[in-house]
Amino acid sequence: MRRVSNHSGIKGLLNIFTSLSSRNFKRYFLGQIISLCGTWIQQVALSWLTYEITGSIVLLAVVALVNQLPTLIITPFAGAYSDRVDRYKVLLSTQSLYMIQALVLSFLVLSGYIAEASDAWILICIGGFSGIISAIDAPFRQSFYSTLVPKRYMSNAIALNSVTINTARFIGPTIGGLLAGTVGEGYCFLINGLSYIAVLVSLMSLKLRPFKPSINTLPILLTMKEGFIYIKESITIRAVLIFTAVVSFVVMPIMSILPALIKDIYGGNAAMYGYFNSAVGAGSVTAALYLASMKNIDNLEKMLTAMAVIMGMSIVVMATTSNLILVCIAAFPLGFAMIGSLATSNILIQTVVDDSKRGRVMSFFTMALAGMCPLGGLVYVPFVDMFSLPHVLLFVGVFIALFGVYSELHRRSRS
């Protein structure tokens, strides 16, 4: 791995925007900011609506599961195909389908078809449809950066993409929480549907080189096996994928059960749910900006340990207090560490992966990131019933901190 140094001061700040010198990436970046704000508005409204009409943590977990479970099944195939087919055309299709599902959901809520617990099956079906789109979209989107920026700007582009995701996470949940509590969740879904216009316009304005089909003629299953063997033989990629999978399985489900945490444990409302998500988003943006300000990469694997410890300490605070102000304060370092660790993992993998296997490797990263989260959410349910939510959070906080220390000790033993 390359030996580098971090930049600070004005020069470091200028490094944050290096990849925006690429016309294509700049347009894609702006479209993503708008669209992702809408996505977070919908996500907050959907979780709140699900818990409001059902009052069930189980159904919260089920909606999250059907939204992300297709990642474990479809994404490996999508990743293999993303090394063969035109990623641009696939992204145009998936973003259009995202728009359709948001507008349909908006219509169903505003027209009163989704209003009580017996209607939860509709949310589950729409969540499943959205999950299928995501499972196809993610590996294509993750590997699309290589067509937007030169390789020397890759790590900065990935970090800036994290900035867009988490700037949206900072703005979107606040808007979503306020709108859900005032005008209703249906308008949140409508706003999300309309926000996809921005990303579609940005995609259609890109000037890309003509697509050249891959010469890979292996059957698709052998192509997937080839990618798996490549990951197995790469110590760095393998270690980072394991770390990502553990964080996703243990920590990320917290975000899917937040409505129960905020409403039942802390006595908050939809607006407070939005504020908490925004605090998480503010920490996430800070982490992404920090990573983007780094001109090169050095010791990023060591950073994963620090992020895991910060995550653990933040969750412990959340588990041991009922003060809403302290909970929101703890949400900032939690967001910083969650996105800091996941963006760092993404940068590490994208920097070392061979271009011919990028789509397949990123499909496994997507599986580790998104596919493990809903499975972890289902595991939460019986433990919450047995030990209560605060006790489960306390265990999770201690576990992830210790796992980070273990990962660092293991890294040193193999270096």
N, C-alpha and C positions, 0 to 999 in steps of 0.2 A: 504494500500500500504506500502511496506517495507521502513524503514527509513535507509538511507545510506549516504555515504560521497564520494565526488569526490577525485580522486587521482591526484597528480601533479608531475612534475619532471620526473625523469627516470622511476619511478614505474608506473606513469601514461602513459608514452610512451609505456612501455612494455605491458600494458593492451590492447593497440590497437590491438595486434596480438594474444590475448588469444585463440580465437576460431580456429586459424590456427593450434593449437596443434592436432586438429581432422584431420586425414588423408583425410577423405572423403570431409570435407569442404574445405581443402586446395586445393585439385584437382578441385573441383567445382569452387572455387574462381578464380583460374588461368584461367580456361577455359572461365569464364564469362568476365574477363577483355578483352580478345582478341575479343570475339564475340560482346561485347557491344561497343567496339571501332568501329567495322564495322557497327553496328546499327546506331550510331550517324553520321558516315560518310554518310550513306544512307539517314538519316532523313534530314540532312542539304541539301544534293543534291536534294532530292525530293521536298522540299519546294521551293528551289531556281528555279528548273526546272519548277515547276507548275506556279510560278509567272512570270518567264521569258517568257514562251510561251503563257501565257494568259493575264498577266498584271492585274489580277482580285483578289481583296481581297476576294470576294465572293467565288471564286473557291478554294482559299487557305483554307477558312473556311470549304468548302464542303469536300475537301480531308481529312482535319483533322477530320471532323465529321464522314465520313464513316469508317475511321480508328479506331475510338474509340466508336462510337455508339453501335456496337455489345456488348460492355461491359455491357451496361444497360439491354440488353435483354438476353444474353447467360450466363453471369458470375454467376448470382444466381443459375442457374441449375448446372453449372460446379462446383461451390463451394459445393453444396450438394453432388454431385458425388465424389468430392475429399476426402470426409470423408468415402467413401465406396470402392473406387477402387485404384489400384496400381499407385501412383503418378509418380513413376519413369518411367513406360512404357509410360504414357501420355506425360511426358516431352520429352522423346526421339522422340515421334511422332511430337509434336508441333515444336521442334527445327529443325527437318528435313523439315517440311513444310515451315518454315521461310526461310530456305536455298533455297528451290525451288522457292519461290516467288521472292527472290532477284535475282536469276540467270535469271529467265524469264524476269524480269524488265530490267536487264542489256542487254539481247539479244534484246529486243524491242527498246531500246534507241540506242544502238550501230548500229543496222541494219537500223535505220531511220524510224521505224514505229511510233515513238513518236517524233514529231518535231515541231508541230504547235498547235494553240489553239483548233482546231477541234479534236485533239487527246487526249484532257484532259479526255475524258470518260474512256480511258484505265487506266489512273492514278487513277481515281475514283474507277474502278472495282478492280484493284490490291490493292488499299488502303482498300477496303471493305473486300477482302479476307484476308489480313493481320490482319484486325481488328477482324475477326472471330477467327483466330488463337490466337490472343492476349487474347480475351475474355475467351477462354478455358484454355490457358496456365497460365494466371496470378494467379488465386486462387490455382492451383496445385503447382506453383513455390513458392508462398508466404508461403504455408503450408508445403513445402518440407524441410524447415530448421530443423524442429523438428526431421527429420530422419537423419540429418547430424551431429548435435552437441547435447551434453547433455543440459538439460534445463538451467543449471546455466550459459551456454555460449550463450544462445539465444539472449540476447540483444546485445552482442558484435558481434555475427554473422550477425545480421540484420544491425548494424551500419557499419560493414565491407563491407557488400553487397552494402550499399549506397556509400562506398568508391569506389568500383569497378564501379558502375554506373556513378559516377561523375568524377572519373579519366578518364573513357572513354569519358565523356562529355567534359572534359578538352582537351583531345588529339584529339578525333574524329572530332569535328566541324572544328578545324583548318585545319586538313588534308582534310576534305570534302570540305571546302571552297576553299582551294588552288587547289585541284584536279578539282573541278567543273569549276573553272575559267581558268584552263590550258588544261587538257586532256579531260574534259567533264564529265557530270554526269553519263554516262553509266559505266565508269570504277569505279566510286564510288559504284554503285550497285553490280558490279562484286566482288569488294573487300569484301563487306558485305556478299555476298553469300559464298565466300571461308572462311570467318572468322567463320562460323558456324561449320566448321570441328573441331575447338578447343573445343567448348562446347560439341559436340557429343562425341569426344574422352574422355573428362573429365568425362562425364556421364557414358560411358561404362567402365571406369576404377574404378568406385566406388564399394566398398564392403559393401553391405547393408544386413540387416537381411531379411529373406524371408517375403514377404508380407502376412499379415493376414487379410482376408476380414472382413469388419465391420459386426457386428451381427444386425445392425439396419435394421429392416424389414418394417419400415414405408414407405408408398408411397412417392415418391420424393417431391410432393407438400407439404405434411405434414412435411417432413423433413426440407424443406425450411422455413415453418411457425415456426417450433420449433426454428430454428436459429434466426428468426426475433424476436420472443418473448424473447429469451435470450438476444439479443442486447437491446431491449426495457427496460428490467429490470436491465441492468447494466448501472449505471449512468456514469461511466468513459468511457466505450466503446461508449455509445450513444453521449456523449459530444465531444469526439475525432472525431467520424465520421462526426458530423455536422461541426466541424471546418475544417476538411479535405475537405468536399464537398464545403464549401464556398470558401476556398482558390483555389480549383481546378476550380470552376465556374468563379471566378472573376479575379484571377491572372494568372493562367496557360495559358489561351488563348493568352496572350501576346506573348508567345513563338511561337505560330502558325502564328501570323501576323508579325513576325519580318522582313521577307523579304521586306514587304511594308514599314515598319518603317525605316529600314536601307537604302533602295534604294530611296524612294520618299521623306522622311522627312529629313534624314541626308545626302543624296547624296552619300552613300557608295556603294561598290560593293560586289561580292561574297566573296572575301578575308576578307573584313571588317565584313561581316556577320559571317564568321568563327571565327574571333577574338572576336567578342561580345559573341558568344556562348562559346568560351573557357574561357572568363572572368567569365561568369556565372558558368562554370564548375569548375574553380579554387576555387570560393567561395563555391561551393557545396562540393568539396573534403575537404576543410578546415572544414566545418560544420560536415561532416561525420567522419573525423578523431577526431574531438573534442568529438563527441558522443561515438565513439569507445574507447576513452581513459578513459571513465568513467567506473569504475569497477562495480558500481551498479547504480540504478536509484533513484533519489530523486527530487521531485519538477519539474518533467518534464512538467506537465501541465502549470506551471508558465512560463516555457521557451517558450511556444507557444505564449504567449502575446508579449514577446520581439521580437520573430521572425516576428510576424505580423506587429509590428511597424517598424522594419527594412525594411521589404518588402515595406511598404507604403512610407517611406522616400526615398527609392531608386527609386521607380517608379515616385515619384514627381520630382526628379532630372532629370530623363529621359524625363519627359513631359515638362520641363521648360528650356531646353538647346538644342542648335543645334550643340554643340561642340562634335565631335566624341570621343575625348579623355575622356571628362567628362562622356559621355554615357557609355564607356567601363569601366571606374572606378566605376560608379554606378552599373554596371552589377555584380561586385564581391559581394557586400553585398546582392544584389538581389538573386544571386545564393545561398549564405550562408543561407539566411533566408528561401528561398523556400524549399530547401532540408533539412535544419535543422528542419523546422516545420513538413514536411512530414515524415522524418525518425523518429523524436520524436514520432509522432502519431503512426507509425508502431510499434516501440518498446513498447509503452504503451499498445497497444492492444495485441500484441503477448505475453506480460508478464502476463497479467491478464486473458486471454481467457482460457477456459476449452479445453483440448486437443480434446475431442470428438466433439467439435463444431468449431474447428479451421478453417477448410476449408470453412464453411458457413460464419463465421464472416469475414474472409479475402476476401471472394467474395464481401461482402458489402463494405469493405475497398477499394477494387479495383474499385467498382462502384463509390464510392465517389471520388477516386483519378483520375481515367481515364475517367469515363463515364460522369462526369459533365463538363469536359474541353471543348469538342466540342460544347456542348449546349451553354456554355458561349461565345464561339467563334462566334456562329450565332447571339447572342444578340449584340455582338460588332458591327456587320456590319451596321445596321440602325443608331446606335448612331454615328458611325464614319462618315456616310454620312451627318448627321445633324449637328454635332458639331466639326468635325475634330479629327484626331487620337490623337494629343497632349492633347486636352481638355478631351477626354475620359480617357486617361492615368492619367491625373491629378485627375479626379474624383475617379478612381480606387485606386490610391495611398492613398488618404484621407480616402476613405471608409474602406479599409482593415486595416489601422492603428486603426481607431475607433472601428472596429469589434474586433480586438485583445484586446483592453481595455475593451470592453463590455464582452467578453468571460471571462476575468480574474475576473471582478466584479461578474459575474454570478457564477463562480467557488467558490469564497469566500462566496457567499450567501448560497450555498448548503453544504459547508464544516463545 
